């Protein structure tokens, strides 16, 4: 299987994509920059540690009710090669307030890449 490679999006393409972007439903409310800002806010308050439930709470406070997949889809690129977070093995219990049906599950903390304490 051949790996897909994506070229950077230029300004003209980004403008075109913004015309068809979903800005009306909860799924379209959270952009990657919004997600990054929420992660940064959490990292600043917790010495570089980022908890998924706290990030979710920050985004819910800003945007209201959100589609869960709109948040879930952002964690992988955020911790990818060009991302801004590192995945840790430190357990992080999920707060059921912002994650319906997952309150009995656990995830892991992320750490802001390059954080200097």
ABEGO torsion letter per residue (X at the ends): XBBBBBBBBBAAAAAAAAAABBAABAAAABBAAAAAAAAAAAAAAAGGBBBAAAAAAAAAAAAEBBBAAAAAAAAAAAABAABABBBBABBBBBBAAABBGAAABBBBBBBBBGBBX
